[in-house]
Amino acid sequence: MKLLRIFAAVFMFAGILAGCLTLLLLVMLMVRFPPLLIAVLLACWIFCRLVKALAPGTAMAEPTTTSPK
């Protein structure tokens, strides 16, 4: 059981390390090629607008409670 925990911890460490390395390389590419930075920022902006537009309960929802008078 202890060997399985060590094995899982090594895989988690390798996954986190690979993710950080990928993020670092992406940032280096965006600094080297400014059009890539513009494309990533534009994609994030479009994604945020889509999430806000498609979120349940925010698009033209009628209030379910009445305000006190």
DSSP file (Angstrom, degrees, kcal/mol; ACC not computed):
  #  RESIDUE AA STRUCTURE BP1 BP2  ACC     N-H-->O    O-->H-N    N-H-->O    O-->H-N    TCO  KAPPA ALPHA  PHI   PSI    X-CA   Y-CA   Z-CA
    1    1 A M     >        0   0    0      0, 0.0     4,-1.8     0, 0.0     5,-0.1   0.000 360.0 360.0 360.0 -39.0    0.0    0.0    0.0
    2    2 A K  H  >  +     0   0    0      1,-0.2     4,-2.1     2,-0.2     5,-0.2   0.881 360.0  53.7 -66.6 -36.7    2.9    2.4    0.8
    3    3 A L  H  > S+     0   0    0      1,-0.2     4,-2.4     2,-0.2    -1,-0.2   0.878 106.3  52.8 -64.0 -37.8    4.5    1.6   -2.6
    4    4 A L  H  > S+     0   0    0      2,-0.2     4,-2.4     1,-0.2    -1,-0.2   0.886 108.4  50.0 -65.3 -39.5    1.2    2.5   -4.3
    5    5 A R  H  X S+     0   0    0     -4,-1.8     4,-2.4     2,-0.2    -2,-0.2   0.907 111.6  47.9 -65.2 -41.8    1.1    5.9   -2.5
    6    6 A I  H  X S+     0   0    0     -4,-2.1     4,-2.3     2,-0.2    -2,-0.2   0.915 111.7  50.6 -64.6 -42.1    4.7    6.6   -3.5
    7    7 A F  H  X S+     0   0    0     -4,-2.4     4,-2.0     1,-0.2    -2,-0.2   0.910 111.9  47.0 -61.6 -43.8    3.9    5.6   -7.1
    8    8 A A  H  X S+     0   0    0     -4,-2.4     4,-2.4     1,-0.2    -1,-0.2   0.893 110.8  52.2 -65.9 -39.7    0.9    7.9   -7.2
    9    9 A A  H  X S+     0   0    0     -4,-2.4     4,-2.5     2,-0.2    -2,-0.2   0.883 108.5  50.9 -64.8 -38.3    2.9   10.8   -5.6
   10   10 A V  H  X S+     0   0    0     -4,-2.3     4,-2.5     2,-0.2    -1,-0.2   0.918 111.3  47.8 -65.3 -42.7    5.6   10.4   -8.3
   11   11 A F  H  X S+     0   0    0     -4,-2.0     4,-2.3     2,-0.2    -2,-0.2   0.894 112.0  49.6 -65.2 -39.3    3.0   10.5  -11.1
   12   12 A M  H  X S+     0   0    0     -4,-2.4     4,-2.5     2,-0.2     5,-0.2   0.923 111.7  48.9 -64.1 -43.1    1.3   13.6   -9.5
   13   13 A F  H  X S+     0   0    0     -4,-2.5     4,-2.5     1,-0.2    -2,-0.2   0.919 111.8  48.7 -61.9 -44.0    4.7   15.3   -9.2
   14   14 A A  H  X S+     0   0    0     -4,-2.5     4,-2.3     1,-0.2    -1,-0.2   0.881 112.0  49.6 -64.2 -38.4    5.5   14.5  -12.9
   15   15 A G  H  X S+     0   0    0     -4,-2.3     4,-2.2     2,-0.2    -2,-0.2   0.912 112.4  46.1 -67.0 -43.0    2.1   15.8  -14.0
   16   16 A I  H  X S+     0   0    0     -4,-2.5     4,-2.4     2,-0.2    -2,-0.2   0.909 113.4  50.1 -65.5 -42.1    2.4   19.0  -12.1
   17   17 A L  H  X S+     0   0    0     -4,-2.5     4,-2.3    -5,-0.2    -2,-0.2   0.905 111.1  48.6 -62.8 -41.9    6.0   19.5  -13.4
   18   18 A A  H  X S+     0   0    0     -4,-2.3     4,-2.3     2,-0.2    -1,-0.2   0.894 111.3  50.5 -65.9 -39.6    4.9   18.9  -17.0
   19   19 A G  H  X S+     0   0    0     -4,-2.2     4,-2.3     2,-0.2    -2,-0.2   0.915 111.3  47.3 -64.7 -43.0    2.0   21.3  -16.6
   20   20 A C  H  X S+     0   0    0     -4,-2.4     4,-2.4     2,-0.2    -2,-0.2   0.898 112.1  50.4 -65.0 -40.1    4.2   24.0  -15.2
   21   21 A L  H  X S+     0   0    0     -4,-2.3     4,-2.4     2,-0.2    -2,-0.2   0.901 110.3  49.9 -65.1 -40.5    6.8   23.4  -18.0
   22   22 A T  H  X S+     0   0    0     -4,-2.3     4,-2.2     2,-0.2    -2,-0.2   0.915 111.3  48.7 -63.3 -43.6    4.0   23.7  -20.6
   23   23 A L  H  X S+     0   0    0     -4,-2.3     4,-2.2     2,-0.2    -2,-0.2   0.898 111.2  50.2 -64.0 -40.5    2.7   26.9  -19.2
   24   24 A L  H  X S+     0   0    0     -4,-2.4     4,-2.3     2,-0.2    -2,-0.2   0.914 110.9  48.4 -64.0 -43.5    6.2   28.4  -19.1
   25   25 A L  H  X S+     0   0    0     -4,-2.4     4,-2.3     2,-0.2    -2,-0.2   0.876 110.1  52.5 -65.2 -37.0    6.9   27.4  -22.7
   26   26 A L  H  X S+     0   0    0     -4,-2.2     4,-2.3     2,-0.2    -2,-0.2   0.909 109.8  48.3 -64.9 -41.7    3.6   28.9  -23.7
   27   27 A V  H  X S+     0   0    0     -4,-2.2     4,-2.1     2,-0.2    -2,-0.2   0.906 110.7  51.2 -64.5 -41.0    4.4   32.2  -22.0
   28   28 A M  H  X S+     0   0    0     -4,-2.3     4,-2.0     1,-0.2    -2,-0.2   0.900 110.9  48.5 -63.7 -39.4    7.8   32.2  -23.7
   29   29 A L  H  X S+     0   0    0     -4,-2.3     4,-2.8     2,-0.2    -2,-0.2   0.898 110.0  51.6 -65.5 -40.3    6.2   31.7  -27.1
   30   30 A M  H  < S+     0   0    0     -4,-2.3     7,-0.5     1,-0.2    -2,-0.2   0.859 111.5  47.1 -66.7 -34.2    3.7   34.5  -26.4
   31   31 A V  H  < S+     0   0    0     -4,-2.1    -1,-0.2     1,-0.2    -2,-0.2   0.876 115.2  46.4 -72.1 -36.6    6.5   36.9  -25.5
   32   32 A R  H  < S+     0   0    0     -4,-2.0    -2,-0.2     1,-0.3    -1,-0.2   0.878 121.2  35.9 -73.0 -38.2    8.5   35.8  -28.6
   33   33 A F    >X  -     0   0    0     -4,-2.8     3,-1.3    -5,-0.1     4,-1.1  -0.859  68.0-169.1-120.3  94.5    5.6   36.1  -31.0
   34   34 A P  H 3> S+     0   0    0      0, 0.0     4,-2.3     0, 0.0     5,-0.2   0.790  84.0  63.6 -56.7 -32.2    3.2   39.0  -30.2
   35   35 A P  H 3> S+     0   0    0      0, 0.0     4,-2.4     0, 0.0     5,-0.1   0.866 100.8  53.8 -60.9 -31.7    0.5   37.8  -32.6
   36   36 A L  H <> S+     0   0    0     -3,-1.3     4,-2.4     2,-0.2     5,-0.2   0.893 106.9  51.0 -66.5 -38.5    0.1   34.7  -30.5
   37   37 A L  H  X S+     0   0    0     -4,-1.1     4,-2.5    -7,-0.5     5,-0.2   0.915 110.8  48.4 -62.7 -43.6   -0.4   36.8  -27.4
   38   38 A I  H  X S+     0   0    0     -4,-2.3     4,-2.5     1,-0.2    -2,-0.2   0.911 111.6  50.1 -63.5 -41.6   -3.1   38.8  -29.2
   39   39 A A  H  X S+     0   0    0     -4,-2.4     4,-2.3     2,-0.2    -2,-0.2   0.902 111.7  47.5 -64.3 -41.3   -4.8   35.6  -30.3
   40   40 A V  H  X S+     0   0    0     -4,-2.4     4,-2.3     2,-0.2    -2,-0.2   0.920 113.1  47.9 -67.2 -43.3   -4.7   34.1  -26.8
   41   41 A L  H  X S+     0   0    0     -4,-2.5     4,-2.3     2,-0.2    -2,-0.2   0.910 112.7  49.0 -63.7 -41.1   -6.1   37.3  -25.3
   42   42 A L  H  X S+     0   0    0     -4,-2.5     4,-2.5     2,-0.2    -2,-0.2   0.901 110.9  50.4 -64.2 -40.8   -8.8   37.5  -27.9
   43   43 A A  H  X S+     0   0    0     -4,-2.3     4,-2.4     2,-0.2    -2,-0.2   0.897 111.0  48.8 -64.6 -40.2   -9.8   33.8  -27.4
   44   44 A C  H  X S+     0   0    0     -4,-2.3     4,-2.4     2,-0.2    -2,-0.2   0.901 111.5  49.8 -65.4 -40.6  -10.0   34.4  -23.6
   45   45 A W  H  X S+     0   0    0     -4,-2.3     4,-2.1     2,-0.2    -2,-0.2   0.927 112.7  46.2 -63.9 -45.0  -12.1   37.5  -24.1
   46   46 A I  H  X S+     0   0    0     -4,-2.5     4,-2.3     1,-0.2    -2,-0.2   0.905 112.3  51.6 -63.9 -41.3  -14.5   35.6  -26.5
   47   47 A F  H  X S+     0   0    0     -4,-2.4     4,-2.5     1,-0.2    -2,-0.2   0.912 109.0  50.0 -62.4 -43.0  -14.7   32.7  -24.1
   48   48 A C  H  X S+     0   0    0     -4,-2.4     4,-2.2     1,-0.2    -1,-0.2   0.902 111.0  49.6 -63.4 -40.3  -15.6   34.9  -21.1
   49   49 A R  H  X S+     0   0    0     -4,-2.1     4,-2.2     2,-0.2    -1,-0.2   0.903 111.6  48.9 -64.8 -40.4  -18.3   36.6  -23.1
   50   50 A L  H  X S+     0   0    0     -4,-2.3     4,-2.5     2,-0.2    -2,-0.2   0.902 110.0  51.0 -65.5 -41.3  -19.7   33.2  -24.2
   51   51 A V  H  X S+     0   0    0     -4,-2.5     4,-0.9     1,-0.2    -2,-0.2   0.916 112.4  46.6 -63.3 -42.3  -19.7   31.9  -20.6
   52   52 A K  H  < S+     0   0    0     -4,-2.2     3,-0.2     1,-0.2    -1,-0.2   0.887 114.9  47.0 -65.8 -38.3  -21.5   35.0  -19.4
   53   53 A A  H  < S+     0   0    0     -4,-2.2    -2,-0.2     1,-0.2    -1,-0.2   0.849 119.0  38.7 -72.7 -34.2  -24.1   34.7  -22.2
   54   54 A L  H  < S+     0   0    0     -4,-2.5    -1,-0.2    -5,-0.2    -2,-0.2   0.428  84.6 119.9 -99.1   0.6  -24.7   31.0  -21.8
   55   55 A A  S >X S-     0   0    0     -4,-0.9     3,-1.4    -3,-0.2     4,-0.7  -0.440  71.5-109.8 -67.2 136.1  -24.6   30.8  -18.0
   56   56 A P  T 34 S+     0   0    0      0, 0.0    -1,-0.1     0, 0.0    -2,-0.1  -0.426  98.2  18.5 -68.3 138.2  -27.9   29.6  -16.6
   57   57 A G  T 34 S+     0   0    0      2,-0.2     4,-0.2    -2,-0.1     3,-0.1   0.420 110.5  76.0  87.6  -2.0  -30.0   32.2  -14.7
   58   58 A T  T <4  +     0   0    0     -3,-1.4     2,-1.1     1,-0.1     3,-0.2   0.654  69.2  85.2-112.7 -20.8  -28.3   35.2  -16.2
   59   59 A A  S  < S-     0   0    0     -4,-0.7    -2,-0.2     1,-0.2    -1,-0.1  -0.717 121.3 -43.5 -90.6 100.2  -29.7   35.5  -19.7
   60   60 A M  S    S+     0   0    0     -2,-1.1     2,-0.3     1,-0.2    -1,-0.2   0.841  86.0 172.7  53.5  41.5  -33.0   37.4  -19.6
   61   61 A A        -     0   0    0     -3,-0.2    -1,-0.2    -4,-0.2     3,-0.0  -0.606  30.5-129.0 -84.0 139.9  -34.2   35.5  -16.5
   62   62 A E        -     0   0    0     -2,-0.3     2,-0.1     1,-0.1    -1,-0.0  -0.674  32.5-105.3 -82.1 139.4  -37.3   36.6  -14.8
   63   63 A P        -     0   0    0      0, 0.0    -1,-0.1     0, 0.0     0, 0.0  -0.445  23.3-156.0 -66.1 137.5  -37.0   37.2  -11.0
   64   64 A T  S    S+     0   0    0     -2,-0.1     2,-0.3     2,-0.0    -2,-0.0   0.671  74.8  57.9 -88.8 -18.2  -38.6   34.4   -9.0
   65   65 A T  S    S-     0   0    0      0, 0.0     2,-0.3     0, 0.0     0, 0.0  -0.824  80.0-128.5-111.7 152.9  -39.1   36.4   -5.9
   66   66 A T        -     0   0    0     -2,-0.3    -2,-0.0     1,-0.0     3,-0.0  -0.750  25.8-114.0 -98.2 147.4  -41.1   39.6   -5.6
   67   67 A S        -     0   0    0     -2,-0.3     2,-0.1     1,-0.1    -1,-0.0  -0.537  35.9-105.5 -77.8 144.4  -39.6   42.7   -3.9
   68   68 A P              0   0    0      0, 0.0    -1,-0.1     0, 0.0     0, 0.0  -0.431 360.0 360.0 -69.6 143.6  -41.2   43.8   -0.7
   69   69 A K              0   0    0     -2,-0.1    -2,-0.0    -3,-0.0     0, 0.0   0.391 360.0 360.0-107.2 360.0  -43.4   46.9   -0.9
